[in-house]
């Protein structure tokens, strides 16, 4: 299944993508897919660390708790 999603890169980002692609010998589709996969993996990890009952992650939950 192929989905076409349209988005716009500014000139500076497009140029960086092209230069990096030449250095890495990768096409822009590959680099964008890798970058998006890394972003998705990071966000899924962050979401999985949140407590579904409180919508807080571990540190947020314990930040205001005084154990003394």
N, C-alpha and C positions, 0 to 999 in steps of 0.2 A: 504494500500500500504506500503510495507516494502522496505526500501532502506538500502543496506549494504554499509557503509562507513568505510574505513580502516584508522586508524591512530595509531601512536606509542607513548606510554608513556615511558619516561625514567624510570629506576629502582626506583629512589627516589620517583617520582610521583606515580608510581604504588603501592609502599609500603605505602605511605600516604593514598592513596585511599582505600587500603585494611584495614588498621588500623581504619580509620574513618568509613568505612562501618561496621566493627565489633562493634564499639562504638555506632553508630546510628542505628544498626540493619537494614541496607539498603544494597541492592545489588549495584554493581558498575554501572550497566545500569541506575538505578534510579537516583543515584547521578550525573552521567554525564549528563543525560537528564535535571535534575534540574539546574545544573550549566550552561549548554548551553542555556536553556530557559531564565535564569537570564541575561546572556550575550546578547542574542538577544533582550530582552526587553530593556536593557540599551542602546544598539546601535540604536534601533528604536526610542527611546525617543530623543537621541542626534540628529539623522537625522531629526526628525520631528520638532525640534527647529531651524533648519537652514532655512534661507530664500531661497526658490528655485530660486529666481531671482538673488541672489548674492552668494549663497553657503556659506554664513557666518551666524553664529548664532548671537543672539542678542548682546552679549558682544563684539564679534569680530567686528560687524558692527559699534558699538558706541565707540570703544576704541580710535580712533584717532580724534574723533569729539571734537572740543573746543567750548563750549557754552558760553564762557565769552565775 
